Amino acid sequence: MKAVITVIGKDMVGILARVSATCAESNANVIEVTQSVLQDYFAMIMIVEVNKMNCELDELKKRLADNVPDMIIHVMHEDIFNSMHRI
């Protein structure tokens, strides 16, 4: 099973490091990541494996919000993400 993590906000040093460290602490394996900086704004989409996580997705989102303040963070199971984006 996979989840999609999105992170958006003002660019600052260490965002990717803090998000990936939080995923590692939660035993969520980062499979793929794409990021961009548009002027002063940071945007990232990350796909993570959640089969062996040591917490629920809601707890992962809380941990991410605590470790990366001032960013908009969404964590969504891939099934929900796919259902929302079907034509």
N, CA, C and O atoms as a Tinker XYZ file with bonds, in Angstrom:
   348  protein
     1  N      0.836000   -1.174000    0.000000    73     2
     2  CA     0.000000    0.000000    0.000000    64     1     3
     3  C      0.883000    1.239000    0.000000    63     2     4     5
     4  O      1.988000    1.251000    0.542000    81     3
     5  N      0.353000    2.274000   -0.626000    73     3     6
     6  CA     1.109000    3.520000   -0.739000    64     5     7
     7  C      0.250000    4.685000   -0.276000    63     6     8     9
     8  O     -0.973000    4.589000   -0.174000    81     7
     9  N      0.937000    5.791000    0.001000    73     7    10
    10  CA     0.265000    7.039000    0.338000    64     9    11
    11  C      0.942000    8.168000   -0.420000    63    10    12    13
    12  O      2.106000    8.073000   -0.809000    81    11
    13  N      0.189000    9.234000   -0.619000    73    11    14
    14  CA     0.693000   10.432000   -1.282000    64    13    15
    15  C      0.814000   11.523000   -0.228000    63    14    16    17
    16  O     -0.138000   11.801000    0.501000    81    15
    17  N      1.982000   12.136000   -0.151000    73    15    18
    18  CA     2.219000   13.257000    0.766000    64    17    19
    19  C      2.485000   14.485000   -0.083000    63    18    20    21
    20  O      3.325000   14.453000   -0.983000    81    19
    21  N      1.770000   15.573000    0.200000    73    19    22
    22  CA     2.049000   16.838000   -0.478000    64    21    23
    23  C      2.451000   17.872000    0.569000    63    22    24    25
    24  O      1.899000   17.913000    1.668000    81    23
    25  N      3.415000   18.698000    0.207000    73    23    26
    26  CA     3.919000   19.744000    1.099000    64    25    27
    27  C      4.034000   21.024000    0.278000    63    26    28    29
    28  O      4.685000   21.042000   -0.767000    81    27
    29  N      3.396000   22.101000    0.756000    73    27    30
    30  CA     3.422000   23.373000    0.041000    64    29    31
    31  C      3.594000   24.498000    1.047000    63    30    32    33
    32  O      2.987000   24.476000    2.118000    81    31
    33  N      4.413000   25.473000    0.711000    73    31    34
    34  CA     4.581000   26.638000    1.569000    64    33    35
    35  C      5.781000   27.456000    1.170000    63    34    36    37
    36  O      6.400000   27.204000    0.136000    81    35
    37  N      6.113000   28.437000    1.988000    73    35    38
    38  CA     7.278000   29.287000    1.746000    64    37    39
    39  C      8.537000   28.437000    1.804000    63    38    40    41
    40  O      8.682000   27.598000    2.694000    81    39
    41  N      9.437000   28.647000    0.873000    73    39    42
    42  CA    10.670000   27.871000    0.831000    64    41    43
    43  C     11.555000   28.213000    2.024000    63    42    44    45
    44  O     11.666000   29.369000    2.432000    81    43
    45  N     12.188000   27.163000    2.576000    73    43    46
    46  CA    13.160000   27.341000    3.653000    64    45    47
    47  C     14.101000   26.146000    3.637000    63    46    48    49
    48  O     13.800000   25.120000    3.027000    81    47
    49  N     15.206000   26.276000    4.287000    73    47    50
    50  CA    16.219000   25.227000    4.309000    64    49    51
    51  C     15.703000   24.020000    5.104000    63    50    52    53
    52  O     15.139000   24.178000    6.187000    81    51
    53  N     15.903000   22.810000    4.553000    73    51    54
    54  CA    15.675000   21.592000    5.312000    64    53    55
    55  C     14.308000   20.954000    5.212000    63    54    56    57
    56  O     14.031000   19.998000    5.937000    81    55
    57  N     13.440000   21.446000    4.340000    73    55    58
    58  CA    12.092000   20.874000    4.260000    64    57    59
    59  C     12.154000   19.400000    3.875000    63    58    60    61
    60  O     11.591000   18.552000    4.568000    81    59
    61  N     12.828000   19.095000    2.788000    73    59    62
    62  CA    12.914000   17.709000    2.324000    64    61    63
    63  C     13.555000   16.818000    3.383000    63    62    64    65
    64  O     13.112000   15.688000    3.592000    81    63
    65  N     14.588000   17.310000    4.049000    73    63    66
    66  CA    15.268000   16.534000    5.087000    64    65    67
    67  C     14.324000   16.224000    6.240000    63    66    68    69
    68  O     14.298000   15.094000    6.727000    81    67
    69  N     13.550000   17.206000    6.683000    73    67    70
    70  CA    12.639000   16.983000    7.817000    64    69    71
    71  C     11.489000   16.053000    7.448000    63    70    72    73
    72  O     11.092000   15.207000    8.249000    81    71
    73  N     10.953000   16.208000    6.236000    73    71    74
    74  CA     9.856000   15.332000    5.813000    64    73    75
    75  C     10.355000   13.889000    5.677000    63    74    76    77
    76  O      9.717000   12.962000    6.176000    81    75
    77  N     11.485000   13.702000    5.006000    73    75    78
    78  CA    11.995000   12.337000    4.821000    64    77    79
    79  C     12.431000   11.712000    6.147000    63    78    80    81
    80  O     12.259000   10.507000    6.334000    81    79
    81  N     12.990000   12.499000    7.073000    73    79    82
    82  CA    13.367000   11.970000    8.391000    64    81    83
    83  C     12.126000   11.536000    9.174000    63    82    84    85
    84  O     12.141000   10.501000    9.840000    81    83
    85  N     11.069000   12.315000    9.093000    73    83    86
    86  CA     9.826000   11.959000    9.774000    64    85    87
    87  C      9.240000   10.684000    9.185000    63    86    88    89
    88  O      8.733000    9.834000    9.917000    81    87
    89  N      9.308000   10.551000    7.871000    73    87    90
    90  CA     8.838000    9.311000    7.227000    64    89    91
    91  C      9.678000    8.124000    7.708000    63    90    92    93
    92  O      9.132000    7.064000    8.013000    81    91
    93  N     10.987000    8.294000    7.776000    73    91    94
    94  CA    11.870000    7.216000    8.223000    64    93    95
    95  C     11.561000    6.818000    9.667000    63    94    96    97
    96  O     11.518000    5.630000    9.987000    81    95
    97  N     11.347000    7.800000   10.532000    73    95    98
    98  CA    11.009000    7.521000   11.931000    64    97    99
    99  C      9.688000    6.772000   12.046000    63    98   100   101
   100  O      9.484000    6.007000   12.989000    81    99
   101  N      8.796000    6.990000   11.091000    73    99   102
   102  CA     7.486000    6.331000   11.086000    64   101   103
   103  C      7.516000    5.027000   10.298000    63   102   104   105
   104  O      6.498000    4.346000   10.176000    81   103
   105  N      8.682000    4.682000    9.766000    73   103   106
   106  CA     8.885000    3.472000    8.960000    64   105   107
   107  C      8.084000    3.501000    7.657000    63   106   108   109
   108  O      7.641000    2.464000    7.164000    81   107
   109  N      7.905000    4.700000    7.113000    73   107   110
   110  CA     7.276000    4.879000    5.803000    64   109   111
   111  C      8.401000    5.022000    4.781000    63   110   112   113
   112  O      9.203000    5.952000    4.866000    81   111
   113  N      8.461000    4.121000    3.832000    73   111   114
   114  CA     9.547000    4.098000    2.860000    64   113   115
   115  C      9.253000    5.046000    1.695000    63   114   116   117
   116  O      8.244000    4.893000    1.007000    81   115
   117  N     10.127000    6.013000    1.479000    73   115   118
   118  CA     9.956000    6.960000    0.373000    64   117   119
   119  C     10.316000    6.255000   -0.928000    63   118   120   121
   120  O     11.435000    5.771000   -1.096000    81   119
   121  N      9.351000    6.203000   -1.850000    73   119   122
   122  CA     9.547000    5.537000   -3.138000    64   121   123
   123  C      9.925000    6.549000   -4.221000    63   122   124   125
   124  O     10.825000    6.318000   -5.028000    81   123
   125  N      9.220000    7.660000   -4.211000    73   123   126
   126  CA     9.427000    8.649000   -5.268000    64   125   127
   127  C      9.132000   10.028000   -4.716000    63   126   128   129
   128  O      8.250000   10.198000   -3.873000    81   127
   129  N      9.877000   11.011000   -5.197000    73   127   130
   130  CA     9.654000   12.383000   -4.754000    64   129   131
   131  C      9.928000   13.344000   -5.900000    63   130   132   133
   132  O     10.861000   13.155000   -6.681000    81   131
   133  N      9.108000   14.367000   -5.985000    73   131   134
   134  CA     9.351000   15.455000   -6.924000    64   133   135
   135  C      9.129000   16.750000   -6.154000    63   134   136   137
   136  O      8.209000   16.859000   -5.344000    81   135
   137  N      9.977000   17.718000   -6.420000    73   135   138
   138  CA     9.857000   19.001000   -5.731000    64   137   139
   139  C     10.217000   20.126000   -6.669000    63   138   140   141
   140  O     10.979000   19.955000   -7.621000    81   139
   141  N      9.653000   21.278000   -6.380000    73   139   142
   142  CA     9.947000   22.482000   -7.156000    64   141   143
   143  C      9.964000   23.675000   -6.230000    63   142   144   145
   144  O      9.281000   23.701000   -5.206000    81   143
   145  N     10.748000   24.655000   -6.602000    73   143   146
   146  CA    10.709000   25.947000   -5.939000    64   145   147
   147  C     10.292000   26.942000   -7.003000    63   146   148   149
   148  O     10.986000   27.131000   -8.002000    81   147
   149  N      9.154000   27.575000   -6.779000    73   147   150
   150  CA     8.614000   28.565000   -7.698000    64   149   151
   151  C      8.662000   29.917000   -6.994000    63   150   152   153
   152  O      7.896000   30.175000   -6.066000    81   151
   153  N      9.565000   30.768000   -7.445000    73   151   154
   154  CA     9.875000   32.023000   -6.760000    64   153   155
   155  C     10.232000   31.681000   -5.315000    63   154   156   157
   156  O     11.264000   31.052000   -5.084000    81   155
   157  N      9.426000   32.068000   -4.345000    73   155   158
   158  CA     9.735000   31.803000   -2.941000    64   157   159
   159  C      8.919000   30.648000   -2.366000    63   158   160   161
   160  O      8.913000   30.447000   -1.151000    81   159
   161  N      8.229000   29.884000   -3.220000    73   159   162
   162  CA     7.335000   28.836000   -2.739000    64   161   163
   163  C      7.868000   27.450000   -3.066000    63   162   164   165
   164  O      8.369000   27.194000   -4.161000    81   163
   165  N      7.747000   26.569000   -2.089000    73   163   166
   166  CA     8.202000   25.180000   -2.197000    64   165   167
   167  C      6.983000   24.298000   -2.401000    63   166   168   169
   168  O      5.968000   24.474000   -1.727000    81   167
   169  N      7.078000   23.340000   -3.336000    73   167   170
   170  CA     6.004000   22.371000   -3.568000    64   169   171
   171  C      6.637000   20.997000   -3.745000    63   170   172   173
   172  O      7.604000   20.840000   -4.490000    81   171
   173  N      6.084000   20.008000   -3.056000    73   171   174
   174  CA     6.629000   18.656000   -3.138000    64   173   175
   175  C      5.503000   17.639000   -3.114000    63   174   176   177
   176  O      4.516000   17.799000   -2.397000    81   175
   177  N      5.668000   16.590000   -3.912000    73   175   178
   178  CA     4.794000   15.423000   -3.873000    64   177   179
   179  C      5.684000   14.221000   -3.631000    63   178   180   181
   180  O      6.703000   14.036000   -4.297000    81   179
   181  N      5.282000   13.410000   -2.671000    73   179   182
   182  CA     6.073000   12.251000   -2.280000    64   181   183
   183  C      5.156000   11.021000   -2.257000    63   182   184   185
   184  O      4.038000   11.079000   -1.746000    81   183
   185  N      5.643000    9.914000   -2.815000    73   183   186
   186  CA     4.929000    8.639000   -2.723000    64   185   187
   187  C      5.692000    7.789000   -1.711000    63   186   188   189
   188  O      6.907000    7.625000   -1.819000    81   187
   189  N      4.971000    7.249000   -0.725000    73   187   190
   190  CA     5.606000    6.428000    0.303000    64   189   191
   191  C      4.870000    5.106000    0.456000    63   190   192   193
   192  O      3.651000    5.038000    0.292000    81   191
   193  N      5.621000    4.058000    0.772000    73   191   194
   194  CA     5.022000    2.770000    1.123000    64   193   195
   195  C      4.640000    2.828000    2.594000    63   194   196   197
   196  O      5.425000    3.272000    3.432000    81   195
   197  N      3.422000    2.374000    2.903000    73   195   198
   198  CA     2.930000    2.481000    4.276000    64   197   199
   199  C      2.648000    1.119000    4.915000    63   198   200   201
   200  O      2.125000    1.056000    6.027000    81   199
   201  N      2.989000    0.032000    4.223000    73   199   202
   202  CA     2.696000   -1.321000    4.733000    64   201   203
   203  C      3.287000   -1.575000    6.110000    63   202   204   205
   204  O      2.651000   -2.223000    6.941000    81   203
   205  N      4.478000   -1.082000    6.364000    73   203   206
   206  CA     5.192000   -1.401000    7.596000    64   205   207
   207  C      5.298000   -0.211000    8.545000    63   206   208   209
   208  O      6.144000   -0.195000    9.439000    81   207
   209  N      4.437000    0.783000    8.346000    73   207   210
   210  CA     4.495000    1.964000    9.201000    64   209   211
   211  C      4.169000    1.607000   10.647000    63   210   212   213
   212  O      3.403000    0.679000   10.908000    81   211
   213  N      4.755000    2.348000   11.581000    73   211   214
   214  CA     4.509000    2.114000   12.998000    64   213   215
   215  C      3.452000    3.061000   13.560000    63   214   216   217
   216  O      3.341000    3.222000   14.775000    81   215
   217  N      2.667000    3.694000   12.663000    73   215   218
   218  CA     1.582000    4.584000   13.077000    64   217   219
   219  C      0.535000    4.626000   11.963000    63   218   220   221
   220  O      0.758000    4.105000   10.870000    81   219
   221  N     -0.589000    5.244000   12.247000    73   219   222
   222  CA    -1.639000    5.437000   11.245000    64   221   223
   223  C     -1.314000    6.673000   10.398000    63   222   224   225
   224  O     -0.470000    7.487000   10.773000    81   223
   225  N     -1.989000    6.803000    9.258000    73   223   226
   226  CA    -1.740000    7.954000    8.378000    64   225   227
   227  C     -2.016000    9.286000    9.076000    63   226   228   229
   228  O     -1.283000   10.254000    8.874000    81   227
   229  N     -3.063000    9.338000    9.893000    73   227   230
   230  CA    -3.364000   10.582000   10.618000    64   229   231
   231  C     -2.230000   10.965000   11.560000    63   230   232   233
   232  O     -1.907000   12.144000   11.709000    81   231
   233  N     -1.634000    9.970000   12.189000    73   231   234
   234  CA    -0.507000   10.234000   13.092000    64   233   235
   235  C      0.714000   10.701000   12.297000    63   234   236   237
   236  O      1.441000   11.587000   12.746000    81   235
   237  N      0.946000   10.111000   11.118000    73   235   238
   238  CA     2.046000   10.558000   10.266000    64   237   239
   239  C      1.857000   12.024000    9.897000    63   238   240   241
   240  O      2.802000   12.810000    9.948000    81   239
   241  N      0.643000   12.386000    9.528000    73   239   242
   242  CA     0.364000   13.784000    9.172000    64   241   243
   243  C      0.649000   14.710000   10.356000    63   242   244   245
   244  O      1.227000   15.782000   10.179000    81   243
   245  N      0.250000   14.303000   11.553000    73   243   246
   246  CA     0.506000   15.114000   12.752000    64   245   247
   247  C      2.007000   15.257000   12.998000    63   246   248   249
   248  O      2.493000   16.347000   13.301000    81   247
   249  N      2.736000   14.149000   12.864000    73   247   250
   250  CA     4.191000   14.198000   13.051000    64   249   251
   251  C      4.846000   15.135000   12.039000    63   250   252   253
   252  O      5.743000   15.906000   12.380000    81   251
   253  N      4.386000   15.058000   10.792000    73   251   254
   254  CA     4.930000   15.930000    9.747000    64   253   255
   255  C      4.639000   17.396000   10.064000    63   254   256   257
   256  O      5.513000   18.254000    9.939000    81   255
   257  N      3.396000   17.671000   10.477000    73   255   258
   258  CA     3.021000   19.054000   10.809000    64   257   259
   259  C      3.853000   19.580000   11.973000    63   258   260   261
   260  O      4.230000   20.752000   11.986000    81   259
   261  N      4.141000   18.725000   12.947000    73   259   262
   262  CA     4.960000   19.139000   14.092000    64   261   263
   263  C      6.413000   19.402000   13.681000    63   262   264   265
   264  O      7.053000   20.314000   14.203000    81   263
   265  N      6.926000   18.604000   12.746000    73   263   266
   266  CA     8.339000   18.708000   12.348000    64   265   267
   267  C      8.588000   19.708000   11.227000    63   266   268   269
   268  O      9.721000   20.142000   11.022000    81   267
   269  N      7.538000   20.074000   10.502000    73   267   270
   270  CA     7.678000   21.026000    9.392000    64   269   271
   271  C      6.578000   22.083000    9.538000    63   270   272   273
   272  O      5.617000   22.092000    8.769000    81   271
   273  N      6.722000   22.968000   10.522000    73   271   274
   274  CA     5.665000   23.965000   10.751000    64   273   275
   275  C      5.578000   24.964000    9.607000    63   274   276   277
   276  O      6.506000   25.110000    8.813000    81   275
   277  N      4.459000   25.637000    9.544000    73   275   278
   278  CA     4.217000   26.695000    8.554000    64   277   279
   279  C      4.116000   26.181000    7.122000    63   278   280   281
   280  O      4.255000   26.955000    6.175000    81   279
   281  N      3.874000   24.882000    6.956000    73   279   282
   282  CA     3.678000   24.310000    5.627000    64   281   283
   283  C      2.289000   23.671000    5.583000    63   282   284   285
   284  O      1.770000   23.238000    6.612000    81   283
   285  N      1.697000   23.615000    4.405000    73   283   286
   286  CA     0.436000   22.899000    4.225000    64   285   287
   287  C      0.793000   21.477000    3.821000    63   286   288   289
   288  O      1.424000   21.258000    2.786000    81   287
   289  N      0.389000   20.515000    4.637000    73   287   290
   290  CA     0.765000   19.120000    4.412000    64   289   291
   291  C     -0.489000   18.265000    4.342000    63   290   292   293
   292  O     -1.367000   18.353000    5.201000    81   291
   293  N     -0.561000   17.433000    3.303000    73   291   294
   294  CA    -1.648000   16.468000    3.162000    64   293   295
   295  C     -1.035000   15.078000    3.049000    63   294   296   297
   296  O     -0.015000   14.886000    2.387000    81   295
   297  N     -1.672000   14.116000    3.702000    73   295   298
   298  CA    -1.273000   12.714000    3.613000    64   297   299
   299  C     -2.531000   11.941000    3.256000    63   298   300   301
   300  O     -3.527000   11.995000    3.977000    81   299
   301  N     -2.480000   11.221000    2.138000    73   299   302
   302  CA    -3.669000   10.547000    1.646000    64   301   303
   303  C     -3.315000    9.156000    1.125000    63   302   304   305
   304  O     -2.350000    8.988000    0.380000    81   303
   305  N     -4.101000    8.168000    1.521000    73   303   306
   306  CA    -3.913000    6.816000    1.008000    64   305   307
   307  C     -4.082000    6.840000   -0.505000    63   306   308   309
   308  O     -4.919000    7.580000   -1.021000    81   307
   309  N     -3.301000    6.043000   -1.219000    73   307   310
   310  CA    -3.331000    6.073000   -2.683000    64   309   311
   311  C     -4.701000    5.732000   -3.248000    63   310   312   313
   312  O     -5.070000    6.262000   -4.296000    81   311
   313  N     -5.473000    4.861000   -2.590000    73   311   314
   314  CA    -6.807000    4.508000   -3.092000    64   313   315
   315  C     -7.734000    5.721000   -3.088000    63   314   316   317
   316  O     -8.496000    5.929000   -4.032000    81   315
   317  N     -7.669000    6.509000   -2.037000    73   315   318
   318  CA    -8.478000    7.726000   -1.953000    64   317   319
   319  C     -8.004000    8.732000   -2.979000    63   318   320   321
   320  O     -8.816000    9.346000   -3.670000    81   319
   321  N     -6.696000    8.909000   -3.086000    73   319   322
   322  CA    -6.134000    9.840000   -4.068000    64   321   323
   323  C     -6.575000    9.460000   -5.485000    63   322   324   325
   324  O     -7.009000   10.318000   -6.255000    81   323
   325  N     -6.463000    8.175000   -5.823000    73   323   326
   326  CA    -6.859000    7.712000   -7.153000    64   325   327
   327  C     -8.357000    7.906000   -7.401000    63   326   328   329
   328  O     -8.759000    8.295000   -8.498000    81   327
   329  N     -9.174000    7.639000   -6.399000    73   327   330
   330  CA   -10.625000    7.816000   -6.547000    64   329   331
   331  C    -10.994000    9.270000   -6.776000    63   330   332   333
   332  O    -11.909000    9.567000   -7.544000    81   331
   333  N    -10.292000   10.174000   -6.120000    73   331   334
   334  CA   -10.573000   11.600000   -6.266000    64   333   335
   335  C    -10.163000   12.136000   -7.637000    63   334   336   337
   336  O    -10.686000   13.158000   -8.082000    81   335
   337  N     -9.237000   11.458000   -8.306000    73   335   338
   338  CA    -8.701000   11.991000   -9.548000    64   337   339
   339  C     -9.065000   11.173000  -10.777000    63   338   340   341
   340  O     -8.389000   11.243000  -11.804000    81   339
   341  N    -10.125000   10.407000  -10.665000    73   339   342
   342  CA   -10.620000    9.658000  -11.832000    64   341   343
   343  C    -11.528000   10.536000  -12.654000    63   342   344   345
   344  O    -12.255000   11.378000  -12.128000    81   343
   345  N    -11.475000   10.328000  -13.948000    73   343   346
   346  CA   -12.354000   11.087000  -14.853000    64   345   347
   347  C    -13.670000   10.363000  -14.980000    63   346   348
   348  O    -14.561000   10.823000  -15.693000    81   347
